[in-house]
Amino acid sequence: EAMEPDVRSLLAGIFEARPGDAAPLYVRTEQFFQADIGQTSPYPCAINVICITLQPSVPLSEAEGVTFSVSKLLNAEIANVGGVITVYNDSNVNTPAVAVKAAGADSVPGTADWDPRAAFATVTFTVACKIDAGEVVTLCLKVKNPTAPQWPTQGEAITMKLGNVGQQMRLDNGNLDDVAFDADMDHVKHPMYIRTPRFLMLDGKQSSPFPSDDNTVSISMRTNVPLLAACNVAVTVSGLQGTQTPFGPLNLTSAGPFDLTARFEPSFSLVQQLVADTDAGSDYDWTFMLQNIRTPDAVGNVMVEVSGIAIPARAVETHADVATGVTYCSQIQPPE
């Protein structure tokens, strides 16, 4: 007589025990009850930490050679030696994650295999010790972001694969406290989402409109991403045709985050090299002195653009200060 399988009892000591687990020879599907992924920075050219949080439905064993992988980390730049990368146990990236290792026979815990090809962009983890069913494991990768903006996860999910079973990972939609507010705040934690750089404020003013006068030009800017000196960032101010200042090196009167010496080029553009990192959402000012032309000229648009971390040219909002430090004839008392 056929026996009736037990489809009602809940097994004691089994994570997420469900009716049917007690039926003879029922084998639970390998999957992750939790498979979350997020990042710490959406900024171009910045260091970014991508953290993966996993909770398997079954024990994962080193003895069985269990591997799992994460794909679609498009254009991530990860330091590696022969395709082997370091994996950390939290976003501080100080301590290696001992639960995983690369596939090689001489691999050590805290490593994984990296395939950066665009069709894959995959990190493969090999289990290095027993991970119990229901145990939460965090694995973090230190990444350098690309300089170009992107949203590779839109319409193309980041996927996790355990054995032959693939599943879509849950993308973290939370905000990051240290990321400057902008219209994209719902996306900043999506892995490999890179914010499009832009000016939040761009202001310009001068000290004198008079012919042949020394004229101090001031520029103020605020951007929605940090500008990083290591990324060879330069800021160009163009449209400075109303001057007779000779071309060549030009010392800034106040440099802000730039090299004190800029280049005044025949295109009537001033090119300044960034030497100190800026913060997203903060204001930065710099000034330089030009000599006005002798005859009046129509005022054109003064434009500012950024290279290295590209921000397209935009016209400054112009203002004029009242000249100070000038002695007028009417102020001079005649001799008695």
Secondary structure as GFF3:
##gff-version 3
##sequence-region A 1 336
A	DSSP	beta_strand	32	39	.	.	.	ID=ss1
A	DSSP	beta_strand	47	56	.	.	.	ID=ss2
A	DSSP	beta_strand	67	71	.	.	.	ID=ss3
A	DSSP	beta_strand	84	86	.	.	.	ID=ss4
A	DSSP	beta_strand	100	101	.	.	.	ID=ss5
A	DSSP	beta_strand	111	115	.	.	.	ID=ss6
A	DSSP	beta_strand	122	127	.	.	.	ID=ss7
A	DSSP	beta_strand	137	144	.	.	.	ID=ss8
A	DSSP	beta_strand	159	162	.	.	.	ID=ss9
A	DSSP	beta_strand	165	168	.	.	.	ID=ss10
A	DSSP	beta_strand	170	171	.	.	.	ID=ss11
A	DSSP	beta_strand	199	206	.	.	.	ID=ss12
A	DSSP	beta_strand	214	223	.	.	.	ID=ss13
A	DSSP	three_ten_helix	229	231	.	.	.	ID=ss14
A	DSSP	beta_strand	234	238	.	.	.	ID=ss15
A	DSSP	beta_strand	248	254	.	.	.	ID=ss16
A	DSSP	beta_strand	261	265	.	.	.	ID=ss17
A	DSSP	beta_strand	269	273	.	.	.	ID=ss18
A	DSSP	beta_strand	283	291	.	.	.	ID=ss19
A	DSSP	beta_strand	303	307	.	.	.	ID=ss20
A	DSSP	beta_strand	311	315	.	.	.	ID=ss21
A	DSSP	beta_strand	317	320	.	.	.	ID=ss22
A	DSSP	three_ten_helix	329	331	.	.	.	ID=ss23
###
